């Protein structure tokens, strides 16, 4: 038997059932039921959501890692550039300090004319204390010109090419320089050695020489201009039976770390050889 | 190896010697890079132009050095001669022979420099020269010998591959 209800009645009945279910739900009757249904759904949804987030993180993280690596590479390159720049600036600062000191030396000794030169090498033989500078005859340098640093005498030019020159340092074993000791003004001869030490020889026995005295070029012999500081006496050796005293000297210039020097260009070394009488002539 | 190749190679090594190696002393001794390279070349069995290389290396060093011209050229030629004698006498070359020739070469070049300075009137103590210059130089040359020997051997094997 098929009972047919009018359409309006069916709508009212469905509405009443819906209102009834809502009322029951609001009153808490369905709480237990909903817990049974919703809890597994929540768990499943949580698991699905976590898996999705994991996949999403994996995808986005790999992209982030690529970006971080790229940034890291860029930063490393930037860091390397900055480090190189720091080294270059430090080098420039050292050169600036040396040049400032050299300029100060040139101002303090205005009687001379100077040309600055860089030290580009040393003699291959360890027996010779020579340096090679990057200025030569094209720059007006000549053999015999004295070479100084901001502290004092360094040596003199012994060989010149067009673009370079070889400088014999005061520590060279063959070097002999006429000097005087201040304040006693005693004359002496300064000699180098292979160990880089310099000694004062031929100091008269009656000369008053003490540790701490300054050694300056005397100008005798014509190889060096007078009054350029060379070093300071550190110890004196004097024996009664010897003709002369001798002394150890601490040079004012650090020859192991020479990088820039000044060449005195207006000094003409005096050549005494034509004045020395030939031993064969009457 | 070509003789022409010796000019840029030994020219560069001579510059390196003057600009860098001579600025790195041990006590007062310095290494002789040119000599160590020439010894390494002369001791290789595949080397055919070691005499020419010695002349070129000696001339470059003579140009740079303040010692009388020819000292280094003569020294290097004698050292090459010593290396050739050792190479012919000993069937199987060992690295110890390199050290032996480097030792002889250092003593020879320093002996000649010492003689020149002595004749020029320099009052150098022989014992001091030996202690503060020659012995440290020998040590430095020994230190350079192994890498240069291996490098030279590799380069010569590339240029003259053995059958």
Interface residues (C-beta under 8 A of the other chain):
Chain A: X120 X121 X122 X123 X124 X125 X126 X127 X128 X130 X132 X158 X159 X166 X168 X173 X174 X191 X193 X194 X195 X196
Chain B: X14 X15 X17 X18 X19 X22 X23 X25 X28 X29 X30 X32 X34 X61 X64 X65 X66 X67 X72 X109 X110 X113 X114 X117 X120 X121 X122 X123 X124 X128 X129 X132 X133 X137
